[in-house]
Amino acid sequence: MPIAPNTSRRAVVIGGGPAGLMAAEALAAAGVAVDVHDAMPSVGRKFLLAGKGGLNLTHSEDFAPFVARFGERAEVITPILRRLDGPALREWAQRLGVETFVGSSGRVFPVDMKAAPLLRAWLARLRSAGVRFHQRSRWQGWADEGALRFAGPEGESLVRADAVVLALGGASWPQLGSNGAWVEPLRARGLEIAPLRPANCGFDVGATAAHPHGPGWSAVFVERFAGLPVKPVALHVEGTGGRRFERQGEFVITATGIEGSLVYAASALLRDEIAERGQVNLHLDLLPDRDAAFVAAEVARPRGPRSLSTHLKSRLGIEGLKAGLLHEMLSKAEYADPAVLAARIKRLPLTLVAARPVAEAISTAGGVRFEALDEGLMLKSVPGLFCAGEMLDWEAPTGGYLLTASMASGRVAGEGAVAWLAQQG
Ligand SMILES: Cc1cc2nc3c(=O)[nH]c(=O)nc-3n(C[C@H](O)[C@H](O)[C@H](O)COP(=O)(O)OP(=O)(O)OC[C@H]3O[C@@H](n4cnc5c(N)ncnc54)[C@H](O)[C@@H]3O)c2cc1C
């Protein structure tokens, strides 16, 4: 977007996560003076945490399936992702000296699987472009006459700007700075905010056969298996209104239920079903690579003096956690009946009764509704105020989609602010 430098104009970006930094980059590139305020002592803390998992920056799949990951928001997010899609993000990282590679699952990571070198190089480039950072500066809302109110170590300060980009994140992992407290000041300005909900989150299980008065696993099961992965396994959920999920992968047993990649992938459906009906029933296929007839024949095979556990282990490789799950979920009578046992191995019912709190989730659903924003992500009712990142009302599974959409929307909001400032003359 060729726009003449406009140093007489000042923009404030609030939130120094990937969305805010990308907005600052777009503003500084157009010659606008930018001040980034962040509540924490340093910026990009969640970005750095993502680095602990290797920093899954984006995904290598084609644009159409990539966009489809955003479900109901696919249409509104399409023009945003066109401004910074997977290949463009990889190029952007390369220009910061960070090479990326495509992992076996199609996910894209920096070659060194770290976030810190990328963040360091990015901040250095932003500083040299004139971006100024104000840490420990928590935005509190607006003063009566419209100035931005910040709380810092020296007390409260008021700041005025010609354009403001809010990139305040969601409400997950509040210890890293994003706590969702922005909802109230925005609601007070008459904005409708979709309730913040956990996304890519774990769930609590209901009663089990071994813990019939539930909710939750039996103490013995937790002691032996919490923290261990169930794999390979397929998870199948039949939701209301034709929504369904069926996929193979792995998940982890927690003290109160389940979490991990396969559960995160199903989490929007699981969460919505629980919100609507109080609970959701799913089915696990503990042997997704074996068909039901094979499993039934192997379970029914004469086992002589061998115990049933030894039989399952030698004939089907079911032992450890998978054997523990069968003991946890089946009554003694079900376990002893070969036909029922075989059927349950292929279709083990599990009831989930609650999503874990948003503070524990990987990301947040809900937020500022797209209907309230123009194509430059400016609030239609508050000219000069832009929003970007996870605080917008979209959600996506893990796989690099969250960072890509956060950064793409940061760029769109930053460019939107540049265009708006130019229009103001
Ligand atoms: C454990 C974990 C691992 C993850 N791994 C990945 C991954 O590999 N790939 C991926 O795509 N996504 C991953 N994510 C998600 C991804 O990190 C987020 O979607 C992304 O950081 C959102 O960017 P954002 O800039 O919108 O918000 P944030 O990164 O949350 O940044 C918001 C910033 O705003 C600041 N802030 C908030 N409120 C205020 C206020 N009132 N005043 C001033 N400043 C404020 C915060 O301090 C913070 O610095 C992961 C998340 C978690 C929790």
The ligand as an SDF file (V2000), in Angstrom:
LIG
                    3D

 53 58  0  0  0  0  0  0  0  0999 V2000
    1.0040  -22.9640   25.5080 C   0  0  0  0  0  0  0  0  0  0  0  0
    0.6420  -22.2930   24.2130 C   0  0  0  0  0  0  0  0  0  0  0  0
    1.2740  -22.7060   23.0490 C   0  0  0  0  0  0  0  0  0  0  0  0
    0.9190  -22.1210   21.8160 C   0  0  0  0  0  0  0  0  0  0  0  0
    1.5360  -22.5630   20.6880 N   0  0  0  0  0  0  0  0  0  0  0  0
    1.1480  -22.0550   19.4830 C   0  0  0  0  0  0  0  0  0  0  0  0
    1.7680  -22.4940   18.2760 C   0  0  0  0  0  0  0  0  0  0  0  0
    2.7340  -23.2730   18.2870 O   0  0  0  0  0  0  0  0  0  0  0  0
    1.2780  -22.0210   17.0970 N   0  0  0  0  0  0  0  0  0  0  0  0
    0.2440  -21.1240   17.0350 C   0  0  0  0  0  0  0  0  0  0  0  0
   -0.1820  -20.7390   15.9320 O   0  0  0  0  0  0  0  0  0  0  0  0
   -0.3020  -20.6290   18.1750 N   0  0  0  0  0  0  0  0  0  0  0  0
    0.1270  -21.0830   19.3800 C   0  0  0  0  0  0  0  0  0  0  0  0
   -0.4440  -20.6000   20.5260 N   0  0  0  0  0  0  0  0  0  0  0  0
   -1.4420  -19.4990   20.4160 C   0  0  0  0  0  0  0  0  0  0  0  0
   -0.7590  -18.1580   20.1120 C   0  0  0  0  0  0  0  0  0  0  0  0
    0.3550  -17.9800   20.9650 O   0  0  0  0  0  0  0  0  0  0  0  0
   -1.7670  -17.0190   20.2790 C   0  0  0  0  0  0  0  0  0  0  0  0
   -2.8830  -17.2630   19.4720 O   0  0  0  0  0  0  0  0  0  0  0  0
   -1.1500  -15.6640   19.9140 C   0  0  0  0  0  0  0  0  0  0  0  0
   -0.0670  -15.3630   20.7750 O   0  0  0  0  0  0  0  0  0  0  0  0
   -2.1900  -14.5510   19.9860 C   0  0  0  0  0  0  0  0  0  0  0  0
   -1.5640  -13.3470   19.6420 O   0  0  0  0  0  0  0  0  0  0  0  0
   -2.1290  -11.9270   20.1190 P   0  0  0  0  0  0  0  0  0  0  0  0
   -1.0730  -10.9480   19.7580 O   0  0  0  0  0  0  0  0  0  0  0  0
   -3.5000  -11.7520   19.6130 O   0  0  0  0  0  0  0  0  0  0  0  0
   -2.2530  -12.0480   21.7010 O   0  0  0  0  0  0  0  0  0  0  0  0
   -1.1330  -12.3030   22.8110 P   0  0  0  0  0  0  0  0  0  0  0  0
    0.0010  -13.0750   22.2790 O   0  0  0  0  0  0  0  0  0  0  0  0
   -1.8660  -12.8630   23.9690 O   0  0  0  0  0  0  0  0  0  0  0  0
   -0.5900  -10.8540   23.1400 O   0  0  0  0  0  0  0  0  0  0  0  0
   -1.4000   -9.8920   23.7480 C   0  0  0  0  0  0  0  0  0  0  0  0
   -0.5250   -8.9050   24.4940 C   0  0  0  0  0  0  0  0  0  0  0  0
   -1.3620   -7.9110   25.0460 O   0  0  0  0  0  0  0  0  0  0  0  0
   -0.9250   -7.5820   26.3330 C   0  0  0  0  0  0  0  0  0  0  0  0
   -2.0660   -7.0560   27.0810 N   0  0  0  0  0  0  0  0  0  0  0  0
   -3.2270   -7.6730   27.3930 C   0  0  0  0  0  0  0  0  0  0  0  0
   -4.0520   -6.8450   28.0580 N   0  0  0  0  0  0  0  0  0  0  0  0
   -3.3890   -5.6680   28.1520 C   0  0  0  0  0  0  0  0  0  0  0  0
   -3.7310   -4.3930   28.7150 C   0  0  0  0  0  0  0  0  0  0  0  0
   -4.9020   -4.1800   29.3070 N   0  0  0  0  0  0  0  0  0  0  0  0
   -2.8210   -3.3940   28.6270 N   0  0  0  0  0  0  0  0  0  0  0  0
   -1.6340   -3.5900   28.0090 C   0  0  0  0  0  0  0  0  0  0  0  0
   -1.2550   -4.7630   27.4630 N   0  0  0  0  0  0  0  0  0  0  0  0
   -2.1320   -5.7890   27.5440 C   0  0  0  0  0  0  0  0  0  0  0  0
   -0.3760   -8.8710   26.9030 C   0  0  0  0  0  0  0  0  0  0  0  0
    0.5600   -8.6450   27.9190 O   0  0  0  0  0  0  0  0  0  0  0  0
    0.2320   -9.5180   25.6510 C   0  0  0  0  0  0  0  0  0  0  0  0
    1.6070   -9.2050   25.5230 O   0  0  0  0  0  0  0  0  0  0  0  0
   -0.0780  -21.1140   21.7640 C   0  0  0  0  0  0  0  0  0  0  0  0
   -0.6700  -20.6850   22.9490 C   0  0  0  0  0  0  0  0  0  0  0  0
   -0.3270  -21.2610   24.1680 C   0  0  0  0  0  0  0  0  0  0  0  0
   -0.9910  -20.7750   25.4330 C   0  0  0  0  0  0  0  0  0  0  0  0
  1  2  1  0
  2  3  1  0
  2 52  2  0
  3  4  2  0
  4  5  1  0
  4 50  1  0
  5  6  2  0
  6  7  1  0
  6 13  1  0
  7  8  2  0
  7  9  1  0
  9 10  1  0
 10 11  2  0
 10 12  1  0
 12 13  2  0
 13 14  1  0
 14 15  1  0
 14 50  1  0
 15 16  1  0
 16 17  1  0
 16 18  1  0
 18 19  1  0
 18 20  1  0
 20 21  1  0
 20 22  1  0
 22 23  1  0
 23 24  1  0
 24 25  2  0
 24 26  1  0
 24 27  1  0
 27 28  1  0
 28 29  2  0
 28 30  1  0
 28 31  1  0
 31 32  1  0
 32 33  1  0
 33 34  1  0
 33 48  1  0
 34 35  1  0
 35 36  1  0
 35 46  1  0
 36 37  1  0
 36 45  1  0
 37 38  2  0
 38 39  1  0
 39 40  1  0
 39 45  2  0
 40 41  1  0
 40 42  2  0
 42 43  1  0
 43 44  2  0
 44 45  1  0
 46 47  1  0
 46 48  1  0
 48 49  1  0
 50 51  2  0
 51 52  1  0
 52 53  1  0
M  END
$$$$
